[in-house]
Every structure is written in structure tokens, then in C-alpha cells.
Amino acid sequence: MGNKPSRIQSSEHATNLNQEDAFDSDSVTKCTIDLTPDLIKHLNDLEKAKKPEQSADASHNERIIQIKEEIYRKQLENAYRKGEENGRLRLEKQSQELQSSTSHQAKEAKKLEDEANARVRQLVEEISHKKYNAPIKPVQCTEERRACLECYKGNPQNVLRCKQIADAFIQCGQDAADEYLHKK
């Protein structure tokens, strides 16, 4: 606007607008921006100023995450303790039920044993009151037995003289056993 030269100068660092960026060659003015070291420094300082805000936000976010993790850890510990307590109570209850069941079974066993003992006593009394008469059968081989005993008493020094009588007694016993076995 006047006759002073513009402060914007072109250099090798200048950025040019491309032809495709121009809508109409009459309506768009072409210009260049010189990136001076001061401008670059200023832009870098702006970036650095944003980073502490981001790091402050990041540290704030990290703190929130840490707090949430601490809350979750406490909830997990509480859930673990509660589960442990519930398990202990359940085991105690099962133990009490088992003990009461065992004592109940012991009482039932004692009751059954007492009933069985009473029944046995009753049967013993019934048998005791009855008069037992053994079946009367003649004793077999009584004559042979008596003759064998007399022979041994009469000949204590020479028992071989009783051999024939002893053999007759043995034969009688074997015959009686065979007869008994053949009946069955």
C-alpha cells in the first residue's frame, strides 16, 4: 500500500501455492512466506508449550488410571476375601451337617444293635425254657470198645496181645462211618 516494499520476501524456504490450489487465476493472489529461523523457533516454542499441557493431561490421565486400578485392586481383594469367607462358612456348615449326620447314623446303629441284642436275648430265653432231649440212638461199637479197654487193662506190659481186638474196634468204627455217609 504505499510505496514501501513488502516485508514478505521469497527465499529457498518459501512455500508456493500450487496451480491446482488456485480457483481462478484472476481471483487468487500468489504469495510466498519466508520461514525465518525466528519463525521456526516461535513455532517450535508453541509446540513445546502444547506438550507440557499434553504431558499434564497425560499425567492426569495416568493418575486417573492409577486410581481406577487401585479401586479395581481393592474390589478384587474384597471379592477374594468375601469368597474366602463364604467358602470357609460353607465348609463349616458341611462339617456340622456331616457331624450331625454321623451322630444320627451312630444313634441309628446303636438303636439297631440294641434291637438285635434284645431279639437274641429273647431267642436264648425261649431255647432255655424248652427242655432239650437229645435223640436216643444206641452207641455203636460199644462191645468192641469195652473189650479193647479190658484187654489193655489186663495186659499193660504186652499190648500187642490186644491187636486183634483193637483191629476189630477200628473196623467197627469205619463201618459205622461208611454207613452214616451212605445214608446221606
Backbone as JSON Lines, residues from 0, in Angstrom:
{"i":0,"aa":"M","n":[0.7,-0.92,0.0],"ca":[0.0,0.0,0.0],"c":[0.87,1.15,0.0]}
{"i":1,"aa":"G","n":[1.36,1.38,-0.23],"ca":[2.18,2.55,-0.45],"c":[3.36,2.16,-1.27]}
{"i":2,"aa":"N","n":[4.31,2.96,-1.16],"ca":[5.45,2.67,-2.0],"c":[6.56,1.95,-1.25]}
{"i":3,"aa":"K","n":[6.28,1.49,-0.09],"ca":[7.28,0.72,0.65],"c":[7.25,-0.73,0.15]}
{"i":4,"aa":"P","n":[8.37,-1.31,0.09],"ca":[8.39,-2.72,-0.36],"c":[7.79,-3.63,0.74]}
{"i":5,"aa":"S","n":[7.21,-4.72,0.33],"ca":[6.57,-5.66,1.26],"c":[7.63,-6.35,2.1]}
{"i":6,"aa":"R","n":[7.25,-6.67,3.31],"ca":[8.2,-7.34,4.21],"c":[8.28,-8.82,3.89]}
{"i":7,"aa":"I","n":[7.32,-9.35,3.15],"ca":[7.34,-10.75,2.77],"c":[8.28,-10.88,1.6]}
{"i":8,"aa":"Q","n":[9.22,-11.75,1.79],"ca":[10.22,-11.96,0.75],"c":[10.25,-13.44,0.39]}
{"i":9,"aa":"S","n":[10.66,-13.73,-0.77],"ca":[10.77,-15.13,-1.17],"c":[12.19,-15.59,-0.96]}
{"i":10,"aa":"S","n":[12.33,-16.85,-0.6],"ca":[13.65,-17.44,-0.42],"c":[13.55,-18.92,-0.76]}
{"i":11,"aa":"E","n":[14.63,-19.65,-0.55],"ca":[14.57,-21.09,-0.85],"c":[13.66,-21.82,0.13]}
{"i":12,"aa":"H","n":[13.35,-21.21,1.26],"ca":[12.44,-21.81,2.25],"c":[10.99,-21.43,2.0]}
{"i":13,"aa":"A","n":[10.72,-20.72,0.99],"ca":[9.38,-20.21,0.75],"c":[8.46,-21.32,0.27]}
{"i":14,"aa":"T","n":[7.17,-21.18,0.6],"ca":[6.16,-22.14,0.19],"c":[5.3,-21.46,-0.86]}
{"i":15,"aa":"N","n":[5.17,-22.06,-2.0],"ca":[4.37,-21.51,-3.1],"c":[3.05,-22.25,-3.18]}
{"i":16,"aa":"L","n":[2.0,-21.54,-3.61],"ca":[0.72,-22.18,-3.85],"c":[0.8,-22.9,-5.19]}
{"i":17,"aa":"N","n":[0.26,-24.06,-5.25],"ca":[0.27,-24.84,-6.49],"c":[-0.8,-24.31,-7.43]}
{"i":18,"aa":"Q","n":[-0.67,-24.67,-8.68],"ca":[-1.64,-24.25,-9.68],"c":[-3.01,-24.85,-9.38]}
{"i":19,"aa":"E","n":[-3.04,-26.09,-8.94],"ca":[-4.33,-26.73,-8.68],"c":[-5.02,-26.12,-7.48]}
{"i":20,"aa":"D","n":[-4.25,-25.46,-6.59],"ca":[-4.86,-24.82,-5.44],"c":[-5.58,-23.53,-5.84]}
{"i":21,"aa":"A","n":[-5.26,-23.01,-6.95],"ca":[-5.86,-21.75,-7.38],"c":[-7.2,-22.04,-8.03]}
{"i":22,"aa":"F","n":[-8.2,-21.28,-7.62],"ca":[-9.53,-21.48,-8.19],"c":[-9.63,-20.76,-9.54]}
{"i":23,"aa":"D","n":[-9.18,-19.59,-9.49],"ca":[-9.26,-18.78,-10.71],"c":[-8.04,-17.88,-10.71]}
{"i":24,"aa":"S","n":[-7.39,-17.85,-11.77],"ca":[-6.14,-17.09,-11.81],"c":[-6.37,-15.61,-11.57]}
{"i":25,"aa":"D","n":[-7.55,-15.14,-11.82],"ca":[-7.82,-13.73,-11.6],"c":[-8.15,-13.44,-10.15]}
{"i":26,"aa":"S","n":[-8.77,-14.4,-9.46],"ca":[-9.23,-14.13,-8.1],"c":[-8.21,-14.51,-7.04]}
{"i":27,"aa":"V","n":[-7.22,-15.34,-7.35],"ca":[-6.26,-15.79,-6.36],"c":[-4.96,-15.03,-6.56]}
{"i":28,"aa":"T","n":[-4.43,-14.6,-5.43],"ca":[-3.16,-13.89,-5.47],"c":[-2.1,-14.86,-5.02]}
{"i":29,"aa":"K","n":[-1.04,-14.91,-5.74],"ca":[0.06,-15.78,-5.37],"c":[0.95,-15.03,-4.4]}
{"i":30,"aa":"C","n":[1.36,-15.8,-3.34],"ca":[2.25,-15.19,-2.37],"c":[3.21,-16.23,-1.84]}
{"i":31,"aa":"T","n":[4.22,-15.81,-1.2],"ca":[5.2,-16.71,-0.6],"c":[5.4,-16.28,0.84]}
{"i":32,"aa":"I","n":[5.76,-17.29,1.69],"ca":[6.02,-17.0,3.1],"c":[7.45,-17.42,3.36]}
{"i":33,"aa":"D","n":[8.17,-16.53,3.94],"ca":[9.58,-16.8,4.25],"c":[9.63,-17.4,5.65]}
{"i":34,"aa":"L","n":[10.18,-18.62,5.78],"ca":[10.32,-19.28,7.08],"c":[11.68,-18.89,7.65]}
{"i":35,"aa":"T","n":[11.65,-17.93,8.48],"ca":[12.89,-17.46,9.08],"c":[13.2,-18.29,10.31]}
{"i":36,"aa":"P","n":[14.43,-18.29,10.73],"ca":[14.78,-19.04,11.94],"c":[13.97,-18.57,13.15]}
{"i":37,"aa":"D","n":[13.65,-17.31,13.24],"ca":[12.84,-16.82,14.35],"c":[11.42,-17.39,14.3]}
{"i":38,"aa":"L","n":[10.85,-17.47,13.1],"ca":[9.51,-18.03,12.95],"c":[9.5,-19.52,13.3]}
{"i":39,"aa":"I","n":[10.52,-20.23,12.85],"ca":[10.64,-21.66,13.17],"c":[10.78,-21.85,14.68]}
{"i":40,"aa":"K","n":[11.6,-21.0,15.31],"ca":[11.79,-21.09,16.75],"c":[10.47,-20.81,17.47]}
{"i":41,"aa":"H","n":[9.76,-19.79,16.98],"ca":[8.48,-19.43,17.59],"c":[7.48,-20.6,17.46]}
{"i":42,"aa":"L","n":[7.43,-21.22,16.3],"ca":[6.53,-22.37,16.1],"c":[6.93,-23.55,16.99]}
{"i":43,"aa":"N","n":[8.24,-23.78,17.12],"ca":[8.72,-24.85,18.0],"c":[8.37,-24.57,19.45]}
{"i":44,"aa":"D","n":[8.49,-23.29,19.85],"ca":[8.12,-22.92,21.22],"c":[6.63,-23.16,21.47]}
{"i":45,"aa":"L","n":[5.81,-22.87,20.45],"ca":[4.38,-23.14,20.58],"c":[4.11,-24.64,20.75]}
{"i":46,"aa":"E","n":[4.84,-25.46,19.99],"ca":[4.7,-26.92,20.11],"c":[5.12,-27.4,21.49]}
{"i":47,"aa":"K","n":[6.25,-26.82,21.98],"ca":[6.72,-27.2,23.31],"c":[5.73,-26.77,24.39]}
{"i":48,"aa":"A","n":[5.11,-25.63,24.19],"ca":[4.12,-25.16,25.15],"c":[2.91,-26.09,25.17]}
{"i":49,"aa":"K","n":[2.56,-26.65,24.02],"ca":[1.43,-27.58,23.96],"c":[1.79,-28.91,24.63]}
{"i":50,"aa":"K","n":[3.05,-29.33,24.5],"ca":[3.47,-30.63,25.06],"c":[3.33,-30.67,26.57]}
{"i":51,"aa":"P","n":[3.72,-29.65,27.34],"ca":[3.5,-29.73,28.78],"c":[2.02,-29.85,29.12]}
{"i":52,"aa":"E","n":[1.18,-29.16,28.33],"ca":[-0.25,-29.32,28.58],"c":[-0.65,-30.77,28.33]}
{"i":53,"aa":"Q","n":[-0.09,-31.33,27.23],"ca":[-0.4,-32.72,26.92],"c":[0.2,-33.64,27.99]}
{"i":54,"aa":"S","n":[1.43,-33.34,28.43],"ca":[2.04,-34.18,29.46],"c":[1.29,-34.0,30.78]}
{"i":55,"aa":"A","n":[0.8,-32.78,31.03],"ca":[-0.01,-32.58,32.23],"c":[-1.3,-33.38,32.11]}
{"i":56,"aa":"D","n":[-1.88,-33.35,30.9],"ca":[-3.08,-34.16,30.66],"c":[-2.75,-35.64,30.78]}
{"i":57,"aa":"A","n":[-1.58,-36.02,30.23],"ca":[-1.17,-37.43,30.3],"c":[-0.93,-37.84,31.75]}
{"i":58,"aa":"S","n":[-0.26,-36.98,32.51],"ca":[-0.01,-37.32,33.91],"c":[-1.33,-37.37,34.68]}
{"i":59,"aa":"H","n":[-2.25,-36.49,34.34],"ca":[-3.58,-36.51,34.96],"c":[-4.3,-37.82,34.58]}
{"i":60,"aa":"N","n":[-4.21,-38.19,33.3],"ca":[-4.83,-39.45,32.85],"c":[-4.18,-40.66,33.52]}
{"i":61,"aa":"E","n":[-2.85,-40.61,33.65],"ca":[-2.15,-41.7,34.32],"c":[-2.6,-41.8,35.78]}
{"i":62,"aa":"R","n":[-2.77,-40.66,36.41],"ca":[-3.22,-40.65,37.8],"c":[-4.63,-41.23,37.92]}
{"i":63,"aa":"I","n":[-5.49,-40.88,36.97],"ca":[-6.86,-41.42,36.96],"c":[-6.8,-42.94,36.77]}
{"i":64,"aa":"I","n":[-5.94,-43.38,35.85],"ca":[-5.78,-44.82,35.6],"c":[-5.28,-45.52,36.86]}
{"i":65,"aa":"Q","n":[-4.3,-44.9,37.53],"ca":[-3.77,-45.48,38.77],"c":[-4.86,-45.58,39.84]}
{"i":66,"aa":"I","n":[-5.67,-44.53,39.95],"ca":[-6.75,-44.54,40.93],"c":[-7.75,-45.64,40.6]}
{"i":67,"aa":"K","n":[-8.1,-45.75,39.3],"ca":[-9.04,-46.8,38.89],"c":[-8.45,-48.18,39.16]}
{"i":68,"aa":"E","n":[-7.16,-48.35,38.86],"ca":[-6.51,-49.64,39.11],"c":[-6.52,-49.96,40.61]}
{"i":69,"aa":"E","n":[-6.27,-48.94,41.43],"ca":[-6.29,-49.14,42.88],"c":[-7.7,-49.54,43.34]}
{"i":70,"aa":"I","n":[-8.71,-48.89,42.79],"ca":[-10.1,-49.23,43.14],"c":[-10.41,-50.66,42.72]}
{"i":71,"aa":"Y","n":[-10.01,-51.02,41.49],"ca":[-10.25,-52.39,41.0],"c":[-9.51,-53.41,41.85]}
{"i":72,"aa":"R","n":[-8.27,-53.07,42.24],"ca":[-7.48,-53.98,43.06],"c":[-8.16,-54.18,44.42]}
{"i":73,"aa":"K","n":[-8.65,-53.08,45.02],"ca":[-9.35,-53.2,46.3],"c":[-10.63,-54.0,46.16]}
{"i":74,"aa":"Q","n":[-11.37,-53.76,45.06],"ca":[-12.59,-54.53,44.83],"c":[-12.27,-56.01,44.67]}
{"i":75,"aa":"L","n":[-11.19,-56.3,43.94],"ca":[-10.77,-57.68,43.74],"c":[-10.37,-58.33,45.07]}
{"i":76,"aa":"E","n":[-9.62,-57.58,45.89],"ca":[-9.24,-58.11,47.21],"c":[-10.47,-58.36,48.07]}
{"i":77,"aa":"N","n":[-11.41,-57.42,48.05],"ca":[-12.65,-57.59,48.83],"c":[-13.43,-58.8,48.33]}
{"i":78,"aa":"A","n":[-13.51,-58.95,47.01],"ca":[-14.22,-60.11,46.45],"c":[-13.52,-61.4,46.85]}
{"i":79,"aa":"Y","n":[-12.19,-61.39,46.84],"ca":[-11.43,-62.58,47.23],"c":[-11.68,-62.92,48.7]}
{"i":80,"aa":"R","n":[-11.62,-61.89,49.56],"ca":[-11.88,-62.11,50.99],"c":[-13.3,-62.63,51.22]}
{"i":81,"aa":"K","n":[-14.25,-62.03,50.5],"ca":[-15.64,-62.46,50.65],"c":[-15.8,-63.9,50.17]}
{"i":82,"aa":"G","n":[-15.19,-64.24,49.05],"ca":[-15.24,-65.62,48.56],"c":[-14.59,-66.58,49.52]}
{"i":83,"aa":"E","n":[-13.46,-66.16,50.08],"ca":[-12.76,-67.0,51.06],"c":[-13.64,-67.21,52.3]}
{"i":84,"aa":"E","n":[-14.27,-66.15,52.77],"ca":[-15.16,-66.24,53.93],"c":[-16.36,-67.14,53.63]}
{"i":85,"aa":"N","n":[-16.96,-66.94,52.44],"ca":[-18.1,-67.78,52.06],"c":[-17.69,-69.25,51.98]}
{"i":86,"aa":"G","n":[-16.52,-69.51,51.42],"ca":[-16.02,-70.89,51.33],"c":[-15.8,-71.49,52.71]}
{"i":87,"aa":"R","n":[-15.21,-70.71,53.61],"ca":[-14.98,-71.18,54.97],"c":[-16.31,-71.49,55.67]}
{"i":88,"aa":"L","n":[-17.28,-70.58,55.52],"ca":[-18.59,-70.79,56.15],"c":[-19.28,-72.03,55.56]}
{"i":89,"aa":"R","n":[-19.16,-72.21,54.24],"ca":[-19.77,-73.38,53.6],"c":[-19.13,-74.67,54.11]}
{"i":90,"aa":"L","n":[-17.8,-74.66,54.24],"ca":[-17.1,-75.85,54.76],"c":[-17.5,-76.13,56.21]}
{"i":91,"aa":"E","n":[-17.63,-75.08,57.02],"ca":[-18.07,-75.27,58.4],"c":[-19.48,-75.87,58.45]}
{"i":92,"aa":"K","n":[-20.35,-75.35,57.59],"ca":[-21.73,-75.86,57.54],"c":[-21.74,-77.32,57.12]}
{"i":93,"aa":"Q","n":[-20.96,-77.65,56.08],"ca":[-20.88,-79.05,55.64],"c":[-20.32,-79.94,56.74]}
{"i":94,"aa":"S","n":[-19.32,-79.43,57.46],"ca":[-18.73,-80.2,58.56],"c":[-19.77,-80.45,59.65]}
{"i":95,"aa":"Q","n":[-20.53,-79.41,59.99],"ca":[-21.58,-79.58,61.01],"c":[-22.64,-80.56,60.54]}
{"i":96,"aa":"E","n":[-23.03,-80.45,59.25],"ca":[-24.03,-81.38,58.72],"c":[-23.49,-82.81,58.76]}
{"i":97,"aa":"L","n":[-22.22,-82.96,58.41],"ca":[-21.61,-84.29,58.41],"c":[-21.54,-84.84,59.83]}
{"i":98,"aa":"Q","n":[-21.18,-83.97,60.79],"ca":[-21.12,-84.42,62.18],"c":[-22.5,-84.8,62.69]}
{"i":99,"aa":"S","n":[-23.5,-83.98,62.36],"ca":[-24.86,-84.31,62.81],"c":[-25.34,-85.58,62.11]}
{"i":100,"aa":"S","n":[-24.98,-85.73,60.84],"ca":[-25.35,-86.94,60.11],"c":[-24.64,-88.15,60.7]}
{"i":101,"aa":"T","n":[-23.36,-87.99,61.03],"ca":[-22.6,-89.09,61.64],"c":[-23.17,-89.45,63.0]}
{"i":102,"aa":"S","n":[-23.5,-88.45,63.81],"ca":[-24.07,-88.75,65.12],"c":[-25.45,-89.4,64.96]}
{"i":103,"aa":"H","n":[-26.21,-88.96,63.96],"ca":[-27.52,-89.57,63.69],"c":[-27.34,-91.03,63.27]}
{"i":104,"aa":"Q","n":[-26.36,-91.27,62.41],"ca":[-26.08,-92.65,61.98],"c":[-25.62,-93.5,63.16]}
{"i":105,"aa":"A","n":[-24.81,-92.92,64.03],"ca":[-24.34,-93.66,65.21],"c":[-25.53,-94.0,66.11]}
{"i":106,"aa":"K","n":[-26.45,-93.06,66.29],"ca":[-27.64,-93.33,67.1],"c":[-28.49,-94.43,66.48]}
{"i":107,"aa":"E","n":[-28.65,-94.37,65.15],"ca":[-29.43,-95.4,64.46],"c":[-28.75,-96.76,64.59]}
{"i":108,"aa":"A","n":[-27.42,-96.79,64.45],"ca":[-26.68,-98.05,64.58],"c":[-26.83,-98.6,66.0]}
{"i":109,"aa":"K","n":[-26.74,-97.73,66.98],"ca":[-26.9,-98.14,68.38],"c":[-28.3,-98.71,68.61]}
{"i":110,"aa":"K","n":[-29.3,-98.05,68.04],"ca":[-30.69,-98.5,68.17],"c":[-30.86,-99.87,67.53]}
{"i":111,"aa":"L","n":[-30.32,-100.06,66.32],"ca":[-30.4,-101.36,65.64],"c":[-29.67,-102.45,66.42]}
{"i":112,"aa":"E","n":[-28.52,-102.09,66.99],"ca":[-27.76,-103.05,67.79],"c":[-28.55,-103.46,69.03]}
{"i":113,"aa":"D","n":[-29.17,-102.49,69.69],"ca":[-29.97,-102.8,70.88],"c":[-31.15,-103.72,70.52]}
{"i":114,"aa":"E","n":[-31.8,-103.43,69.37],"ca":[-32.91,-104.27,68.93],"c":[-32.43,-105.7,68.64]}
{"i":115,"aa":"A","n":[-31.27,-105.82,67.98],"ca":[-30.72,-107.15,67.67],"c":[-30.37,-107.89,68.96]}
{"i":116,"aa":"N","n":[-29.77,-107.19,69.92],"ca":[-29.43,-107.82,71.2],"c":[-30.69,-108.29,71.94]}
{"i":117,"aa":"A","n":[-31.73,-107.48,71.89],"ca":[-32.98,-107.86,72.56],"c":[-33.56,-109.11,71.89]}
{"i":118,"aa":"R","n":[-33.5,-109.17,70.59],"ca":[-34.01,-110.35,69.86],"c":[-33.2,-111.6,70.22]}
{"i":119,"aa":"V","n":[-31.87,-111.46,70.29],"ca":[-31.02,-112.6,70.65],"c":[-31.34,-113.05,72.07]}
{"i":120,"aa":"R","n":[-31.49,-112.12,73.01],"ca":[-31.84,-112.48,74.39],"c":[-33.17,-113.23,74.44]}
{"i":121,"aa":"Q","n":[-34.13,-112.74,73.67],"ca":[-35.45,-113.38,73.64],"c":[-35.33,-114.82,73.11]}
{"i":122,"aa":"L","n":[-34.55,-115.01,72.04],"ca":[-34.37,-116.35,71.49],"c":[-33.65,-117.27,72.47]}
{"i":123,"aa":"V","n":[-32.64,-116.73,73.17],"ca":[-31.91,-117.52,74.17],"c":[-32.86,-117.94,75.29]}
{"i":124,"aa":"E","n":[-33.72,-117.03,75.74],"ca":[-34.68,-117.37,76.8],"c":[-35.66,-118.43,76.32]}
{"i":125,"aa":"E","n":[-36.14,-118.32,75.08],"ca":[-37.07,-119.31,74.55],"c":[-36.42,-120.69,74.51]}
{"i":126,"aa":"I","n":[-35.19,-120.75,74.05],"ca":[-34.48,-122.03,73.97],"c":[-34.19,-122.56,75.36]}
{"i":127,"aa":"S","n":[-33.83,-121.67,76.28],"ca":[-33.53,-122.1,77.65],"c":[-34.75,-122.69,78.34]}
{"i":128,"aa":"H","n":[-35.92,-122.17,78.07],"ca":[-37.14,-122.64,78.71],"c":[-37.6,-123.98,78.14]}
{"i":129,"aa":"K","n":[-37.2,-124.25,76.94],"ca":[-37.57,-125.54,76.37],"c":[-36.65,-126.61,76.93]}
{"i":130,"aa":"K","n":[-37.19,-127.78,77.11],"ca":[-36.37,-128.88,77.6],"c":[-35.79,-129.58,76.38]}
{"i":131,"aa":"Y","n":[-34.49,-129.72,76.39],"ca":[-33.81,-130.32,75.25],"c":[-33.67,-131.81,75.5]}
{"i":132,"aa":"N","n":[-34.14,-132.57,74.59],"ca":[-33.99,-134.02,74.64],"c":[-33.17,-134.45,73.43]}
{"i":133,"aa":"A","n":[-32.02,-134.96,73.72],"ca":[-31.16,-135.43,72.64],"c":[-31.76,-136.7,72.06]}
{"i":134,"aa":"P","n":[-31.6,-136.89,70.78],"ca":[-32.14,-138.12,70.18],"c":[-31.42,-139.34,70.76]}
{"i":135,"aa":"I","n":[-32.2,-140.33,71.08],"ca":[-31.62,-141.53,71.69],"c":[-31.35,-142.54,70.59]}
{"i":136,"aa":"K","n":[-30.07,-142.84,70.43],"ca":[-29.64,-143.84,69.48],"c":[-28.62,-144.7,70.21]}
{"i":137,"aa":"P","n":[-28.6,-145.93,69.9],"ca":[-27.59,-146.76,70.55],"c":[-26.2,-146.37,70.06]}
{"i":138,"aa":"V","n":[-25.28,-146.35,70.98],"ca":[-23.9,-146.03,70.64],"c":[-23.33,-147.25,69.92]}
{"i":139,"aa":"Q","n":[-22.75,-147.0,68.81],"ca":[-22.22,-148.1,68.01],"c":[-20.87,-148.56,68.55]}
{"i":140,"aa":"C","n":[-20.57,-149.78,68.3],"ca":[-19.28,-150.39,68.64],"c":[-19.01,-150.4,70.15]}
{"i":141,"aa":"T","n":[-20.03,-150.43,70.98],"ca":[-19.8,-150.42,72.43],"c":[-19.16,-151.72,72.9]}
{"i":142,"aa":"E","n":[-19.54,-152.84,72.35],"ca":[-18.95,-154.12,72.75],"c":[-17.48,-154.18,72.39]}
{"i":143,"aa":"E","n":[-17.12,-153.74,71.18],"ca":[-15.72,-153.76,70.74],"c":[-14.88,-152.82,71.6]}
{"i":144,"aa":"R","n":[-15.47,-151.69,71.93],"ca":[-14.76,-150.69,72.75],"c":[-14.49,-151.26,74.14]}
{"i":145,"aa":"R","n":[-15.51,-151.83,74.75],"ca":[-15.36,-152.4,76.1],"c":[-14.32,-153.52,76.1]}
{"i":146,"aa":"A","n":[-14.33,-154.38,75.08],"ca":[-13.38,-155.49,75.01],"c":[-11.96,-154.98,74.84]}
{"i":147,"aa":"C","n":[-11.8,-153.92,74.05],"ca":[-10.46,-153.32,73.81],"c":[-9.92,-152.74,75.11]}
{"i":148,"aa":"L","n":[-10.75,-152.03,75.87],"ca":[-10.3,-151.43,77.14],"c":[-9.91,-152.51,78.15]}
{"i":149,"aa":"E","n":[-10.69,-153.58,78.25],"ca":[-10.38,-154.66,79.19],"c":[-9.07,-155.34,78.83]}
{"i":150,"aa":"C","n":[-8.84,-155.5,77.54],"ca":[-7.6,-156.14,77.1],"c":[-6.4,-155.28,77.46]}
{"i":151,"aa":"Y","n":[-6.51,-153.99,77.25],"ca":[-5.37,-153.1,77.57],"c":[-5.14,-153.02,79.08]}
{"i":152,"aa":"K","n":[-6.2,-153.05,79.86],"ca":[-6.05,-153.03,81.32],"c":[-5.44,-154.34,81.81]}
{"i":153,"aa":"G","n":[-5.8,-155.44,81.18],"ca":[-5.29,-156.74,81.61],"c":[-3.87,-157.0,81.16]}
{"i":154,"aa":"N","n":[-3.42,-156.41,80.12],"ca":[-2.07,-156.65,79.58],"c":[-1.3,-155.33,79.43]}
{"i":155,"aa":"P","n":[-1.0,-154.65,80.51],"ca":[-0.31,-153.37,80.36],"c":[1.13,-153.54,79.87]}
{"i":156,"aa":"Q","n":[1.75,-154.69,80.12],"ca":[3.13,-154.89,79.72],"c":[3.23,-155.37,78.28]}
{"i":157,"aa":"N","n":[2.21,-156.06,77.8],"ca":[2.26,-156.64,76.47],"c":[0.99,-156.23,75.72]}
{"i":158,"aa":"V","n":[0.98,-155.06,75.14],"ca":[-0.2,-154.52,74.47],"c":[-0.4,-155.15,73.1]}
{"i":159,"aa":"L","n":[0.6,-155.85,72.59],"ca":[0.47,-156.46,71.27],"c":[-0.51,-157.62,71.29]}
{"i":160,"aa":"R","n":[-0.8,-158.18,72.44],"ca":[-1.78,-159.26,72.54],"c":[-3.19,-158.76,72.21]}
{"i":161,"aa":"C","n":[-3.42,-157.43,72.32],"ca":[-4.74,-156.84,72.08],"c":[-4.9,-156.38,70.62]}
{"i":162,"aa":"K","n":[-4.0,-156.77,69.76],"ca":[-4.03,-156.3,68.38],"c":[-5.31,-156.71,67.68]}
{"i":163,"aa":"Q","n":[-5.73,-157.95,67.78],"ca":[-6.93,-158.42,67.08],"c":[-8.17,-157.7,67.6]}
{"i":164,"aa":"I","n":[-8.26,-157.47,68.89],"ca":[-9.42,-156.78,69.48],"c":[-9.42,-155.32,69.03]}
{"i":165,"aa":"A","n":[-8.23,-154.67,69.01],"ca":[-8.13,-153.27,68.57],"c":[-8.49,-153.15,67.09]}
{"i":166,"aa":"D","n":[-8.05,-154.11,66.27],"ca":[-8.38,-154.09,64.84],"c":[-9.89,-154.23,64.64]}
{"i":167,"aa":"A","n":[-10.53,-155.07,65.44],"ca":[-11.99,-155.24,65.35],"c":[-12.7,-153.94,65.72]}
{"i":168,"aa":"F","n":[-12.19,-153.23,66.75],"ca":[-12.78,-151.94,67.16],"c":[-12.63,-150.91,66.03]}
{"i":169,"aa":"I","n":[-11.46,-150.86,65.42],"ca":[-11.21,-149.91,64.33],"c":[-12.12,-150.24,63.14]}
{"i":170,"aa":"Q","n":[-12.24,-151.49,62.8],"ca":[-13.09,-151.9,61.68],"c":[-14.55,-151.54,61.94]}
{"i":171,"aa":"C","n":[-15.02,-151.72,63.16],"ca":[-16.39,-151.36,63.52],"c":[-16.62,-149.86,63.34]}
{"i":172,"aa":"G","n":[-15.65,-149.04,63.77],"ca":[-15.76,-147.58,63.62],"c":[-15.81,-147.17,62.15]}
{"i":173,"aa":"Q","n":[-15.0,-147.8,61.31],"ca":[-15.0,-147.47,59.88],"c":[-16.33,-147.88,59.24]}
{"i":174,"aa":"D","n":[-16.84,-149.04,59.61],"ca":[-18.13,-149.48,59.06],"c":[-19.25,-148.53,59.47]}
{"i":175,"aa":"A","n":[-19.24,-148.06,60.71],"ca":[-20.27,-147.12,61.19],"c":[-20.17,-145.79,60.42]}
{"i":176,"aa":"A","n":[-18.97,-145.34,60.17],"ca":[-18.79,-144.08,59.42],"c":[-19.27,-144.25,57.98]}
{"i":177,"aa":"D","n":[-18.94,-145.35,57.35],"ca":[-19.4,-145.59,55.97],"c":[-20.92,-145.67,55.91]}
{"i":178,"aa":"E","n":[-21.52,-146.35,56.88],"ca":[-22.98,-146.46,56.92],"c":[-23.62,-145.08,57.08]}
{"i":179,"aa":"Y","n":[-23.06,-144.25,57.93],"ca":[-23.6,-142.89,58.14],"c":[-23.48,-142.05,56.87]}
{"i":180,"aa":"L","n":[-22.35,-142.15,56.18],"ca":[-22.14,-141.36,54.97],"c":[-23.04,-141.82,53.83]}
{"i":181,"aa":"H","n":[-23.32,-143.11,53.74],"ca":[-24.16,-143.62,52.67],"c":[-25.64,-143.27,52.89]}
{"i":182,"aa":"K","n":[-26.03,-143.01,54.1],"ca":[-27.41,-142.6,54.38],"c":[-27.68,-141.21,53.81]}
{"i":183,"aa":"K","n":[-26.71,-140.39,53.84],"ca":[-26.91,-139.01,53.38],"c":[-26.68,-139.01,51.92]}
